[in-house]
Amino acid sequence: VISGAKEFFNVLRCLLEEENMDSCKYGEDIQIIKMNGSKVPPVNLYCDNQIVFVCEKAVLKVRGSQSDDEQVEETSNCDDDA
């Protein structure tokens, strides 16, 4: 479990520190909450033996005139532009 936690931590740090990426790109999408409820930035996580909860930020559904199928199709087409 400890080795898995260290590997996960390294992945988080890589996401925030890569030179080719905006260091704030994932900062708002990743929240690390300690047992007492205080938030810790991912870059400062590995400093003590502390219990933390890692939560993915929920993505809200956009209500509009499109059906769910059309929204999914539109999202999948975004990858073709890259």
C-alpha distances in whole Angstrom, upper triangle without the diagonal:
4,6,5,6,9,10,10,12,14,15,17,18,20,21,23,24,26,29,31,29,30,28,28,28,24,25,26,24,21,20,18,19,18,18,22,22,23,22,21,21,18,20,20,16,15,17,16,13,14,13,14,14,15,18,20,24,26,28,32,34,37,40,43,46,44,42,38,39,41,38,35,38,39,35,35,38,36,34,37,39,36
4,5,5,6,9,10,10,12,14,15,17,18,20,21,22,24,28,29,28,29,26,27,27,24,24,25,24,20,20,17,18,17,17,21,22,22,21,19,20,17,18,17,14,12,14,13,11,12,12,13,15,15,18,21,24,27,29,33,35,38,42,45,47,45,44,40,41,42,40,37,40,40,36,36,39,37,35,38,39,36
4,5,5,6,9,10,11,12,14,15,17,19,20,21,22,26,27,26,28,25,26,26,23,24,26,24,20,21,18,20,19,20,24,24,24,23,20,20,17,18,18,15,13,15,15,14,15,15,15,17,16,20,21,25,27,30,33,36,39,42,44,47,45,43,40,40,42,39,36,38,39,35,34,37,35,33,36,37,34
4,5,5,6,9,10,11,12,14,15,17,19,20,21,25,26,25,26,24,25,24,21,21,23,21,18,18,16,18,18,19,23,23,23,21,19,19,16,17,18,15,13,16,16,15,15,14,14,14,14,16,18,21,24,26,30,32,35,38,41,43,41,40,36,36,38,35,33,35,35,32,31,34,32,30,33,34,32
4,5,5,6,9,10,11,12,14,15,17,18,20,24,25,23,24,22,22,22,19,19,21,19,15,15,13,15,14,16,19,20,19,18,16,16,13,14,14,11,10,13,13,12,12,11,11,12,11,14,16,19,22,25,28,31,34,37,40,43,40,39,36,37,38,35,33,35,35,31,31,34,32,30,34,35,32
4,5,5,6,9,10,11,12,14,16,16,18,21,23,22,23,20,22,22,19,19,21,20,16,17,14,17,16,18,21,21,21,19,16,16,12,13,13,10,8,12,12,12,13,13,13,14,13,17,18,21,24,27,30,33,36,39,42,44,42,41,38,39,40,37,34,36,36,33,32,35,33,31,34,35,32
4,5,5,6,9,10,11,13,15,15,16,20,21,20,22,19,21,20,18,18,21,19,16,17,16,18,19,21,24,24,23,20,18,17,13,14,15,13,11,15,16,16,16,16,15,16,14,17,17,21,24,25,29,32,34,38,40,43,40,39,36,36,37,34,32,34,34,30,29,32,30,28,31,32,28
4,5,5,6,9,10,11,13,14,16,19,20,19,20,18,18,18,15,16,18,15,12,14,12,15,16,18,21,21,20,18,15,14,11,12,14,11,11,15,16,15,15,14,13,13,10,13,14,17,20,22,25,28,31,34,37,39,37,36,32,33,34,31,29,31,31,27,27,30,28,26,29,30,27
4,5,5,6,9,10,11,12,14,18,19,18,18,16,17,17,14,14,16,15,12,13,11,14,14,17,20,19,18,15,13,11,8,9,10,8,8,11,13,13,13,13,12,12,10,13,14,17,20,23,26,29,31,35,38,40,38,38,34,35,36,33,31,33,33,29,29,31,29,27,30,31,28
4,5,5,6,9,10,10,12,15,17,16,17,15,17,17,14,15,18,17,14,15,14,17,18,21,23,23,21,18,15,13,10,9,12,10,10,13,15,16,16,17,15,16,14,16,17,19,23,24,28,31,33,36,39,41,39,39,35,36,37,33,31,33,33,29,29,31,28,26,29,30,26
4,5,5,6,9,10,11,14,15,14,15,14,15,14,12,13,16,14,12,14,14,17,19,22,24,23,22,19,16,14,10,11,13,12,12,16,18,19,18,18,16,16,13,15,14,17,20,21,25,27,30,33,35,38,36,35,32,32,33,30,28,29,29,25,25,27,25,23,26,26,23
4,5,5,7,9,10,14,15,13,14,11,12,12,9,10,13,11,9,11,11,14,16,19,21,20,18,15,13,10,6,8,11,10,11,14,17,18,17,17,14,14,11,12,12,14,18,19,23,26,28,31,34,37,34,34,31,32,32,29,27,29,28,25,25,27,24,23,26,26,23
4,5,5,6,8,12,14,12,13,10,12,12,10,11,14,14,11,13,13,16,17,21,23,21,19,16,13,10,7,6,9,9,10,13,16,18,17,18,16,16,14,16,16,17,21,22,26,29,30,34,36,39,37,37,34,35,35,32,30,32,31,27,28,29,26,25,28,27,24
4,5,5,6,9,11,10,12,10,12,12,11,12,15,15,13,16,16,19,21,24,26,25,23,19,16,13,10,9,13,13,14,17,20,21,21,21,19,19,16,18,17,19,22,23,26,29,30,34,36,39,36,37,33,34,34,31,29,30,29,26,26,27,24,22,25,25,21
4,6,6,10,10,8,9,8,9,9,7,9,12,11,10,13,14,18,20,24,26,24,22,18,16,13,10,10,14,14,15,18,21,22,22,22,19,18,15,16,14,16,19,19,23,25,27,30,32,35,33,33,30,31,30,27,26,27,26,22,23,24,21,19,23,22,19
4,6,9,10,8,8,5,7,8,7,7,11,11,10,13,14,17,19,23,24,22,20,16,14,10,8,8,11,13,14,17,20,22,21,21,19,18,15,16,15,16,19,20,23,26,27,31,33,36,34,35,32,33,32,29,28,29,28,24,25,26,23,22,25,24,21
4,6,9,8,8,6,9,10,10,11,15,15,14,16,17,20,22,26,27,25,23,19,16,13,11,9,12,14,15,17,21,23,23,23,21,21,19,20,19,20,23,24,27,30,31,35,36,39,37,38,35,36,35,32,31,32,30,27,27,28,25,24,26,25,22
4,6,6,8,7,11,11,11,13,16,16,16,19,20,23,25,29,30,28,26,23,20,16,14,12,16,17,18,21,24,26,26,26,24,24,21,22,20,21,24,24,28,30,31,34,36,38,36,37,34,35,34,31,29,30,29,25,25,26,23,21,24,22,19
4,6,8,8,12,12,14,15,18,19,19,22,23,26,28,32,33,31,29,25,22,18,17,15,18,20,21,23,27,29,29,30,27,27,24,25,23,24,27,26,30,32,32,36,37,40,38,39,36,36,35,32,31,32,30,27,27,27,24,22,24,23,19
4,7,9,12,11,13,15,18,18,19,22,24,27,30,33,35,32,30,26,24,20,18,17,21,22,24,26,29,31,31,31,29,28,25,25,23,23,26,25,28,30,30,34,35,37,35,36,34,34,32,29,28,29,27,24,24,24,20,19,21,19,15
4,6,8,7,10,12,14,15,16,19,21,24,27,30,32,29,27,23,21,17,16,15,19,20,22,24,28,29,29,29,26,25,22,22,20,20,22,22,24,26,27,31,32,34,32,33,31,31,30,27,26,27,25,22,22,22,19,18,20,18,15
4,5,5,8,10,12,13,14,17,19,23,25,29,30,27,25,21,19,16,15,14,18,20,22,24,27,29,28,28,25,24,21,21,19,18,21,20,23,25,26,29,30,33,31,33,31,31,30,27,26,27,25,22,23,23,20,19,22,20,17
4,6,7,7,11,12,12,15,16,20,22,26,27,24,22,18,16,12,11,11,14,16,18,20,23,26,25,25,22,22,19,19,17,17,20,20,23,26,27,30,32,35,33,34,32,33,32,29,28,29,27,24,25,26,22,22,24,23,20
4,6,5,7,9,10,13,15,18,21,24,25,22,20,16,15,11,11,12,15,16,19,21,24,26,24,24,21,20,17,17,16,15,18,18,20,23,24,27,29,32,31,32,30,31,30,27,26,28,26,23,24,25,21,21,24,23,20
4,6,7,8,10,13,16,19,22,25,26,23,22,18,17,13,13,14,17,18,20,23,26,27,26,25,22,20,17,16,14,13,16,15,18,20,21,25,26,29,28,29,26,28,27,23,23,24,22,19,20,21,18,18,21,19,17
4,6,5,6,10,12,16,19,22,23,21,19,15,14,11,10,12,15,15,18,20,23,24,22,22,18,17,13,13,11,10,13,14,17,19,21,24,26,29,28,28,26,27,27,23,22,24,22,19,20,22,19,18,22,21,19
4,6,6,8,10,13,16,20,21,18,16,12,11,8,8,10,12,13,16,18,21,22,20,20,17,16,13,12,11,11,14,15,18,21,22,26,28,31,30,31,28,30,29,26,25,27,25,22,24,25,22,22,25,24,22
4,6,7,11,13,16,20,20,17,15,12,12,10,11,13,15,15,19,21,23,24,22,21,17,15,13,11,10,8,11,12,14,18,19,22,25,28,27,28,26,28,27,23,23,26,24,21,23,25,21,22,25,24,23
4,7,10,13,16,19,21,17,16,13,13,11,11,14,16,15,19,21,23,24,21,20,16,14,11,9,7,5,9,9,13,16,18,21,24,27,26,26,23,25,25,21,20,23,22,18,20,22,19,20,23,23,21
4,7,10,13,16,18,15,14,10,10,8,8,11,13,12,15,18,19,20,18,16,13,11,7,7,6,6,10,12,15,19,21,24,27,30,29,29,26,27,28,24,23,26,25,21,23,25,22,22,26,26,24
4,6,10,13,14,11,10,7,7,7,8,11,12,11,14,16,17,18,15,14,10,8,6,6,7,7,11,14,16,20,22,25,28,32,31,31,28,30,30,27,26,29,28,24,26,28,26,26,29,29,27
4,7,10,12,9,9,6,5,7,7,10,10,8,11,13,14,14,11,10,6,6,5,6,9,10,14,17,20,23,26,29,32,35,34,34,31,33,33,30,29,32,31,27,29,31,29,28,32,32,30
4,7,8,6,6,5,6,9,10,13,12,10,13,14,14,14,10,9,6,5,6,8,11,12,15,18,21,24,27,30,33,36,36,35,32,34,35,32,31,34,33,30,32,34,32,32,35,35,33
4,5,5,6,6,7,11,11,14,12,9,12,12,11,11,7,6,4,6,9,11,14,16,19,22,24,28,31,33,37,40,39,39,36,38,39,35,34,38,37,33,35,38,35,35,39,39,37
4,5,8,9,11,14,15,18,15,13,15,15,13,12,8,6,6,7,11,13,16,18,20,24,26,29,32,35,38,42,41,40,37,39,40,37,36,39,39,36,37,40,38,37,41,41,40
4,6,9,11,15,16,19,16,14,16,16,14,14,10,9,9,10,13,15,18,19,21,25,27,30,33,35,39,42,42,41,38,41,42,38,38,41,41,37,39,42,40,39,43,43,41
4,7,10,13,15,18,16,14,17,17,16,16,12,11,9,9,12,12,16,16,18,22,23,27,29,32,35,39,38,38,35,38,39,35,35,38,37,34,36,39,36,36,40,40,38
4,7,10,13,15,13,12,15,15,14,15,12,11,10,10,12,13,16,16,19,22,24,27,30,32,36,39,39,39,36,39,39,36,35,38,37,34,36,38,36,36,40,39,37
4,7,9,12,10,10,13,14,14,15,12,12,9,10,10,11,13,13,16,19,22,25,27,30,33,37,36,36,34,36,37,33,32,35,34,31,33,35,32,32,36,35,34
4,6,8,7,6,10,11,12,13,11,11,9,10,10,12,14,15,18,21,23,27,29,32,35,39,38,38,35,37,37,34,33,36,35,31,33,35,32,32,35,35,33
4,5,6,7,10,11,14,16,14,14,11,12,11,12,14,14,18,20,23,26,28,31,34,38,36,37,34,36,36,32,31,34,33,29,31,33,29,29,33,32,29
4,5,5,8,11,13,15,13,14,11,11,9,12,13,14,18,20,23,26,28,32,34,38,36,36,33,35,35,31,30,33,31,28,29,31,28,27,31,30,28
4,6,8,10,13,15,14,16,14,15,13,15,16,17,21,23,26,29,31,35,37,40,39,39,36,38,38,34,33,35,34,30,31,33,30,29,32,31,28
4,6,7,10,12,12,14,12,14,13,16,18,19,23,25,28,31,33,37,39,43,41,42,39,40,40,37,36,38,37,33,34,36,33,32,36,35,32
4,6,8,10,9,10,9,11,11,14,16,18,21,24,27,30,33,36,39,42,41,40,37,39,39,36,35,37,36,33,33,36,33,32,35,35,32
4,6,8,9,11,10,13,13,17,19,21,24,27,30,33,36,39,42,45,44,43,40,41,42,39,37,39,39,35,36,38,35,34,37,37,34
4,7,8,11,12,15,16,19,21,23,27,30,33,36,38,42,45,48,47,46,43,45,45,42,40,43,42,38,39,41,38,37,40,40,37
4,6,9,11,14,16,19,22,24,28,31,34,37,40,43,46,49,48,47,44,46,47,43,42,44,44,40,41,43,41,39,43,43,40
4,7,10,13,15,19,22,24,27,31,34,37,40,43,46,49,48,47,43,45,46,43,41,44,44,40,41,43,41,40,43,43,41
4,6,10,12,16,19,21,24,28,30,34,37,40,43,46,45,44,41,43,44,40,39,42,42,38,39,41,39,38,42,42,39
4,7,10,13,17,19,22,25,28,31,34,37,40,44,42,41,38,40,41,38,36,40,39,36,37,40,38,37,40,41,38
4,6,10,13,15,18,22,24,28,31,34,37,40,39,38,35,37,38,34,33,36,36,32,33,36,34,33,37,37,35
4,6,10,12,15,18,21,24,27,30,33,37,35,34,31,33,34,31,30,33,33,29,30,33,31,31,34,35,33
4,7,10,12,16,19,22,25,28,31,34,33,32,28,30,31,28,27,30,29,26,27,30,28,27,31,31,29
4,6,9,12,15,18,21,24,27,30,29,28,25,27,28,25,23,27,26,23,24,27,25,25,29,29,28
4,6,9,12,15,18,21,24,27,26,25,22,24,25,21,20,23,23,19,21,24,22,21,25,26,24
4,6,9,13,15,19,22,25,24,23,20,23,23,20,19,22,21,18,20,23,21,21,25,25,24
4,6,9,12,15,19,22,21,20,17,20,21,17,17,20,20,17,19,22,20,21,25,25,24
4,7,9,12,15,19,17,17,14,17,17,14,14,17,16,13,16,19,17,18,22,22,22
4,6,9,12,16,15,15,13,16,16,13,14,17,16,14,17,20,18,20,23,23,24
4,6,9,12,12,11,9,13,13,10,11,15,14,12,16,18,17,19,22,22,24
4,6,10,9,10,10,13,12,9,12,14,13,12,16,17,17,19,22,22,23
4,7,8,9,9,13,12,10,13,16,14,15,18,19,19,22,24,24,26
4,6,8,10,12,11,10,13,15,13,15,18,18,19,22,23,23,26
4,7,10,12,10,10,14,14,13,15,18,19,19,23,24,24,26
4,7,8,6,6,10,11,10,12,15,15,16,20,20,21,24
4,5,5,6,9,10,11,13,15,16,17,20,21,22,25
4,5,5,6,9,10,11,12,14,16,18,20,21,23
4,5,5,6,9,10,11,12,15,17,18,20,22
4,5,5,6,9,10,11,13,15,16,17,20
4,5,5,6,9,10,11,14,15,16,18
4,5,5,6,9,10,12,14,15,17
4,5,5,6,9,11,12,14,16
4,6,5,7,10,10,11,14
4,5,5,8,10,11,13
4,5,6,8,10,12
4,5,5,7,10
4,5,6,7
4,5,6
4,6
4
